[in-house]
Structure formats: structure tokens, C-alpha cells
């Protein structure tokens, strides 16, 4: 049985929704872990992905529209993966080598221009280098990187399927 593009887009939305429920409900609500600036940026990326997945699923475009949604989703997911790779790198630094802790994300966006604030957040801070929780030996950024890799594969699936069908 083959999934339609609409089902693929809407299931991507559901995965993003579950990821946010896990982050907000379990990690922040139950374990009382406050997100660092890179984690907050990751949440924004996941919410953006969820929004585009939902719009694409409801719209169910054909032709060029399908490719545009897919490429937009792919770009957002790759950005999310890049942020996670940066976060994993910060956590892998030896003690004392991580940058010093900086101000909160709200303060950064209130006082700096948007792109300066974004650059400051992406550079990470000492709190981004802390490992607060692990599951099966994987840190939160490692788990989130796996999520983005799975979403990238999920986005590529209908693109590859369409490409191979058009070549046959």
C-alpha cells in the first residue's frame, strides 16, 4: 500500500507535533529542563516544519506546488540538522573550552538586530554545552538530529518515488 503525498505531509506534521509535546511536556514540564538558546531555536524550526507540513497536507498540491513544498521542507529540516550538529559539537568540547554563558534568548532578541541575534544564538553559549539528560546514551541534540534525519528521509521519499515513476 502506497501513501499519498497528503498522508506523508500530514504524518510529518504529526511527528513534529509529537516532538514538541515531548520537548515541552516531558523535558520541560516533567523533568523541569529549561531550553538553552540552541534548543529554543530548534523548537522554532520544528514548529516551522510542522506548519509547512500542515499547510502542504491541507493544500495537497500537484505538480510544481508539490516540489516547492518538498524543497521548502527539505531546506528547513536541513537547517534543523545543521543546528543540531553545532549543538552536538558544543557538547563534545572539553570542559572549559565551551563559550561562556550568555544572556537569555528573549534579551538577545530584544536588544540586538534580528541577524545579529541569530548569529549570537547560533554561536552557542556555555549552557548549550551542558548535557542535562540522556536516553540510551544519546543527548537531546543527538536525539533531535536523528529526528531531523528521519524527517529528511520522509520528505525525500515522495520526491524519489515521483522521480522513479517518471523515469519508468
WOVENTA-V844912 format. One record per residue. N is the residue number from 0. RES is the residue in three letters. OMEGA is omega in whole degrees, -180 to 180 (999 if undefined). BURIAL is 1 if it has 9 or more other ideal C-beta (glycine too) atoms within 8 Angstrom, else 0. D_LAST is the distance of its C-alpha to the last C-alpha in Angstrom with 1 decimal. Layout:
n-><N:N>
res-><RES:RES>
omega-><OMEGA:OMEGA>
burial-><BURIAL:BURIAL>
d_last-><D_LAST:D_LAST>
This chain:
n-><0:1:2:3:4:5:6:7:8:9:10:11:12:13:14:15:16:17:18:19:20:21:22:23:24:25:26:27:28:29:30:31:32:33:34:35:36:37:38:39:40:41:42:43:44:45:46:47:48:49:50:51:52:53:54:55:56:57:58:59:60:61:62:63:64:65:66:67:68:69:70:71:72:73:74:75:76:77:78:79:80:81:82:83:84:85:86:87:88:89:90:91:92:93:94:95:96:97:98:99:100:101:102:103:104:105:106:107:108:109:110:111:112:113:114:115:116:117:118:119:120:121:122:123:124:125:126:127:128:129:130:131:132:133:134:135:136:137:138:139:140:141:142:143:144:145:146:147:148:149:150:151:152:153:154:155:156:157:158:159:160:161:162:163:164:165:166:167>
res-><UNK:UNK:UNK:UNK:UNK:UNK:UNK:UNK:UNK:UNK:UNK:UNK:UNK:UNK:UNK:UNK:UNK:UNK:UNK:UNK:UNK:UNK:UNK:UNK:UNK:UNK:UNK:UNK:UNK:UNK:UNK:UNK:UNK:UNK:UNK:UNK:UNK:UNK:UNK:UNK:UNK:UNK:UNK:UNK:UNK:UNK:UNK:UNK:UNK:UNK:UNK:UNK:UNK:UNK:UNK:UNK:UNK:UNK:UNK:UNK:UNK:UNK:UNK:UNK:UNK:UNK:UNK:UNK:UNK:UNK:UNK:UNK:UNK:UNK:UNK:UNK:UNK:UNK:UNK:UNK:UNK:UNK:UNK:UNK:UNK:UNK:UNK:UNK:UNK:UNK:UNK:UNK:UNK:UNK:UNK:UNK:UNK:UNK:UNK:UNK:UNK:UNK:UNK:UNK:UNK:UNK:UNK:UNK:UNK:UNK:UNK:UNK:UNK:UNK:UNK:UNK:UNK:UNK:UNK:UNK:UNK:UNK:UNK:UNK:UNK:UNK:UNK:UNK:UNK:UNK:UNK:UNK:UNK:UNK:UNK:UNK:UNK:UNK:UNK:UNK:UNK:UNK:UNK:UNK:UNK:UNK:UNK:UNK:UNK:UNK:UNK:UNK:UNK:UNK:UNK:UNK:UNK:UNK:UNK:UNK:UNK:UNK:UNK:UNK:UNK:UNK:UNK:UNK>
omega-><-178:178:175:178:178:179:179:179:-178:176:174:176:-179:178:178:178:177:178:179:177:177:-178:-176:-176:-175:-175:-178:-177:-176:-178:178:177:177:-178:174:180:179:177:177:177:178:178:178:179:180:178:177:177:-180:-179:-179:176:-179:180:179:180:179:-179:-179:-175:175:175:-176:179:177:-180:179:177:-178:180:176:177:179:179:-180:-180:177:174:178:178:179:177:180:178:176:-179:178:178:178:-180:-179:-180:177:179:180:-179:-180:178:-180:177:-179:179:179:-176:179:180:-179:-179:178:-173:-177:171:-171:-175:175:178:179:178:180:-180:-179:177:176:178:-179:-180:177:-179:180:175:-175:-174:177:173:-177:179:-180:176:179:177:177:179:-180:175:177:176:-180:177:178:179:177:178:-180:178:-179:-177:-179:177:179:179:179:-179:-180:179:180:179:-177:999>
burial-><0:0:0:0:1:0:1:1:1:1:1:1:1:0:1:1:1:0:1:1:1:1:1:1:1:1:1:1:0:0:1:0:0:0:1:1:1:1:1:1:1:1:1:0:1:1:1:1:1:1:0:1:1:1:1:1:1:0:0:1:1:0:0:0:1:1:1:1:1:1:0:1:1:1:0:1:1:1:1:1:1:0:1:1:1:1:1:1:0:1:1:0:0:0:0:0:0:1:1:0:0:1:0:0:1:0:0:1:1:0:0:0:0:0:0:0:1:0:0:1:1:1:0:1:1:1:0:1:1:0:0:0:1:0:0:0:0:0:1:1:1:1:1:1:1:1:1:1:1:1:1:1:0:1:1:1:1:1:1:0:1:1:0:0:0:0:0:0>
d_last-><19.1:17.1:19.2:19.0:19.3:22.9:23.6:22.3:24.5:27.5:27.4:27.4:30.4:32.1:31.6:33.3:36.0:36.7:36.9:39.5:41.4:41.6:42.8:45.3:46.3:46.6:46.9:49.0:50.6:51.3:51.5:53.1:51.0:51.1:47.9:48.4:47.2:43.8:43.4:44.3:41.7:39.1:40.0:39.6:36.1:35.2:36.7:34.8:31.5:32.6:33.4:30.1:28.2:30.5:30.2:26.3:26.5:29.0:27.3:23.8:22.4:19.2:17.5:19.6:22.1:19.8:19.0:22.8:23.9:21.5:22.8:26.3:26.1:24.8:27.7:30.2:29.1:29.2:32.7:33.7:32.7:34.6:37.7:37.5:37.3:40.4:42.1:41.4:42.8:45.9:46.5:46.3:49.1:52.4:55.1:56.8:54.0:52.2:53.2:56.0:55.5:55.3:55.9:53.8:50.7:52.5:55.2:52.7:50.9:54.3:55.9:53.2:50.8:47.3:45.7:48.7:48.6:44.9:45.6:48.6:46.6:43.8:46.5:47.4:50.9:52.9:51.9:48.2:49.1:50.7:49.0:50.2:48.1:45.7:43.7:42.8:43.9:41.5:43.0:42.0:40.1:38.2:37.3:36.2:34.1:32.3:31.8:30.3:28.0:26.8:26.4:24.4:22.0:22.0:21.2:18.4:16.7:15.3:14.5:12.4:10.8:10.1:8.9:6.4:5.3:5.5:3.8:0.0>
